[in-house]
Amino acid sequence: MQTNNVQTNTDESAFSLLLPYDPVRHAALLADYCLMAAPGERLLVAGGQAATPLIREVTRALLSRGARPVVRVDYPGQDDDFAELASDAVLDAVHAADVADVEALDGSLRVLTPEPGQPGDAARRARLMASRAPVAAARARKKWSLTLFPTLHAAAQANMGHEAFGDFVMRAMFLDRADPVAAWGEVRQMQARIIDRLTRADVVRIEAPGTDLTLRVGGRTWANSDGRRNMPSGEVFTGPLEDSAEGVVTFTIPAAYQGQMVRGARLVFRAGEVIEASAEEGEDVLRAALATDAGARRLGELGIGTNSGIQIPTGNILFDEKIGGTVHLALGKSYPETGGLNASAIHWDLITDLRQGGRLSLDGEVVQENGIFLI
């Protein structure tokens, strides 16, 4: 649904807050630091129904700053219905009005709301994702941010109690600090020092049990992810040369794709392209993602997690790819600011842990061992 008005009498008892999580502090950080909301800007606030407490507070924060929030709330299983029931015409082509609507925005915020899902047809889900590529491209040309509302399902998925997960989310976003913006500034400075070394490198080698992969990054730009686009963040990333990936990588941290979990994914690359793919669980999902389009079989991102405050996998990529001592590789679309050229309807991050027996080398020099930087 879409509305420019927010009910002030929302019955928040219908939604579960994982204390000590504070949606008011979260909303202020999103409005001021992530979206940098300005008077008159038309800003989309979108998320699942479970995130209503946060969506409401973000809307209120934007209104108080003179912005024009556009609020859209998805019902549980909405994308599942589209993938299952849409005709071929609807499934395979986006309406021009959907693209025009995004182009009329000044920016957007997407609130992830992890909820239980039902396994669906992975191939139809991939077609739906591919058809929405023009909408995603239009959104990426504006300022955008992504965050997560801590649902009961997210807590269970992370194997944490409700209060423990609420506390985890607050700490991961520095919302437990007196000045979260200053804390993210410290992250930016730390990552700038890492980028200074990475920028001088060409060949990157990733070694770990089941992994020996080389990539080239010479001439590409490393981005300093400091929480503006992802909240929380804590990573540096670039777009590897599209034909450079050689070797094998085993992803040791499970990753979800459109609500379906994939575990133990293993990819073999030659000349930058996936030539073999398998998984201990969710192999059909992995293969469907790779079949989305030609660009889905190549890498659009190499990322290095730096957030030492996130130490255990939660089953949610927004947190897990930031774990200090891990690297992640994204199949599909590159971010233009890195100089990456790969085009695809998907951008799916897969993570491998280097904290036990892993190494990261730049042009033959080991710069990280067992998840600890040596530079």
HUJO-V515987 format. One record per run of one state. SS is the DSSP state (hx for helix, st for strand, lp for the rest). FROM is the first residue (numbers start at 1). LEN is the number of residues. If there is no record, write none. Layout:
BEGIN
SS;FROM;LEN  SS;FROM;LEN
END
This chain:
BEGIN
lp;1;1  st;2;2  lp;4;8  hx;12;3  lp;15;8  hx;23;12  lp;35;7  st;42;7  hx;49;16  lp;65;3  st;68;7  lp;75;3  hx;78;8  lp;86;2  hx;88;5  lp;93;3  hx;96;8  lp;104;3  st;107;6  lp;113;9  hx;122;10  lp;132;1  hx;133;8  lp;141;2  st;143;6  lp;149;3  hx;152;6  lp;158;4  hx;162;11  lp;173;7  hx;180;19  lp;199;4  st;203;6  lp;209;2  st;211;6  lp;217;6  st;223;3  lp;226;4  st;230;2  lp;232;3  st;235;4  lp;239;7  st;246;5  lp;251;2  st;253;1  lp;254;1  st;255;3  lp;258;2  st;260;4  lp;264;2  st;266;5  lp;271;2  st;273;6  lp;279;2  st;281;1  lp;282;1  hx;283;8  lp;291;3  hx;294;4  lp;298;1  st;299;7  lp;306;1  st;307;1  lp;308;9  hx;317;4  lp;321;2  st;323;1  lp;324;2  st;326;7  lp;333;3  hx;336;3  lp;339;8  st;347;7  lp;354;5  st;359;4  lp;363;2  st;365;5  lp;370;2  st;372;2  lp;374;2
END
